[in-house]
Amino acid sequence: MTDKEQLPLLVLASGNAHKAEELGSMLKGVCRVVSMREAGFTDDIDETGATFEENAVIKAEAVLRATGL
């Protein structure tokens, strides 16, 4: 098993691969960051919250329920 495989996995509730790369660079050696699409989540998510924070929670919970990650 490589060091990369031993790191905890963080699934970013975003389909933006660039965001995942940037966050992955910041968290290098701490955890492995993948986008929700890389984790196998391809559904559309209705962002019905009134704020950015509410929409982030909606997306994170949808990805968690679908992937278990």
C-alpha atoms as a printed R data frame, in Angstrom:
   type eleno elety resid chain resno       x      y       z
1  ATOM     1    CA   MET     A     1   0.000  0.000   0.000
2  ATOM     2    CA   THR     A     2   1.354  3.447  -0.924
3  ATOM     3    CA   ASP     A     3   1.365  6.491   1.334
4  ATOM     4    CA   LYS     A     4  -1.318  8.058  -0.884
5  ATOM     5    CA   GLU     A     5  -3.658  5.092  -0.316
6  ATOM     6    CA   GLN     A     6  -3.200  5.348   3.452
7  ATOM     7    CA   LEU     A     7  -4.314  8.983   3.575
8  ATOM     8    CA   PRO     A     8  -7.940  9.713   4.472
9  ATOM     9    CA   LEU     A     9 -10.162 10.491   1.496
10 ATOM    10    CA   LEU     A    10 -11.947 13.848   1.279
11 ATOM    11    CA   VAL     A    11 -14.693 14.075  -1.331
12 ATOM    12    CA   LEU     A    12 -15.230 17.673  -2.406
13 ATOM    13    CA   ALA     A    13 -18.912 18.299  -3.124
14 ATOM    14    CA   SER     A    14 -18.034 19.992  -6.396
15 ATOM    15    CA   GLY     A    15 -17.657 18.797  -9.940
16 ATOM    16    CA   ASN     A    16 -14.954 21.405 -10.511
17 ATOM    17    CA   ALA     A    17 -11.756 19.405 -11.005
18 ATOM    18    CA   HIS     A    18  -9.628 22.552 -10.647
19 ATOM    19    CA   LYS     A    19 -11.046 23.213  -7.157
20 ATOM    20    CA   ALA     A    20 -10.238 19.640  -6.166
21 ATOM    21    CA   GLU     A    21  -6.684 20.011  -7.490
22 ATOM    22    CA   GLU     A    22  -6.177 23.291  -5.596
23 ATOM    23    CA   LEU     A    23  -7.533 21.887  -2.342
24 ATOM    24    CA   GLY     A    24  -5.524 18.705  -2.864
25 ATOM    25    CA   SER     A    25  -2.363 20.789  -3.165
26 ATOM    26    CA   MET     A    26  -3.176 22.616   0.066
27 ATOM    27    CA   LEU     A    27  -3.899 19.372   1.922
28 ATOM    28    CA   LYS     A    28  -1.054 17.348   0.405
29 ATOM    29    CA   GLY     A    29   0.170 14.787   2.927
30 ATOM    30    CA   VAL     A    30  -2.939 15.292   5.097
31 ATOM    31    CA   CYS     A    31  -5.644 13.712   2.950
32 ATOM    32    CA   ARG     A    32  -6.423 12.759  -0.627
33 ATOM    33    CA   VAL     A    33  -8.959 15.109  -2.244
34 ATOM    34    CA   VAL     A    34 -11.250 14.036  -5.087
35 ATOM    35    CA   SER     A    35 -14.190 15.754  -6.734
36 ATOM    36    CA   MET     A    36 -17.654 14.293  -6.336
37 ATOM    37    CA   ARG     A    37 -17.466 13.102  -9.957
38 ATOM    38    CA   GLU     A    38 -14.180 11.299  -9.295
39 ATOM    39    CA   ALA     A    39 -15.968  9.602  -6.372
40 ATOM    40    CA   GLY     A    40 -18.652  8.352  -8.770
41 ATOM    41    CA   PHE     A    41 -21.354 10.962  -8.121
42 ATOM    42    CA   THR     A    42 -22.756 12.323 -11.384
43 ATOM    43    CA   ASP     A    43 -26.291 13.400 -10.457
44 ATOM    44    CA   ASP     A    44 -27.435 17.009 -10.634
45 ATOM    45    CA   ILE     A    45 -28.102 18.662  -7.278
46 ATOM    46    CA   ASP     A    46 -30.769 21.321  -6.878
47 ATOM    47    CA   GLU     A    47 -29.181 24.137  -4.906
48 ATOM    48    CA   THR     A    48 -32.319 25.413  -3.199
49 ATOM    49    CA   GLY     A    49 -30.694 27.047  -0.197
50 ATOM    50    CA   ALA     A    50 -30.872 30.769   0.445
51 ATOM    51    CA   THR     A    51 -27.133 31.084   1.051
52 ATOM    52    CA   PHE     A    52 -23.855 29.695  -0.238
53 ATOM    53    CA   GLU     A    53 -23.483 27.812   3.050
54 ATOM    54    CA   GLU     A    54 -26.923 26.199   2.792
55 ATOM    55    CA   ASN     A    55 -26.193 25.085  -0.785
56 ATOM    56    CA   ALA     A    56 -22.822 23.663   0.273
57 ATOM    57    CA   VAL     A    57 -24.555 21.588   2.963
58 ATOM    58    CA   ILE     A    58 -27.190 20.385   0.478
59 ATOM    59    CA   LYS     A    59 -24.467 19.270  -1.943
60 ATOM    60    CA   ALA     A    60 -22.325 17.638   0.745
61 ATOM    61    CA   GLU     A    61 -25.271 15.680   2.169
62 ATOM    62    CA   ALA     A    62 -26.364 14.522  -1.307
63 ATOM    63    CA   VAL     A    63 -22.872 13.263  -2.127
64 ATOM    64    CA   LEU     A    64 -22.560 11.574   1.284
65 ATOM    65    CA   ARG     A    65 -25.907  9.772   0.896
66 ATOM    66    CA   ALA     A    66 -25.084  8.600  -2.627
67 ATOM    67    CA   THR     A    67 -21.467  7.522  -2.099
68 ATOM    68    CA   GLY     A    68 -21.169  6.758   1.603
69 ATOM    69    CA   LEU     A    69 -17.909  8.726   1.573
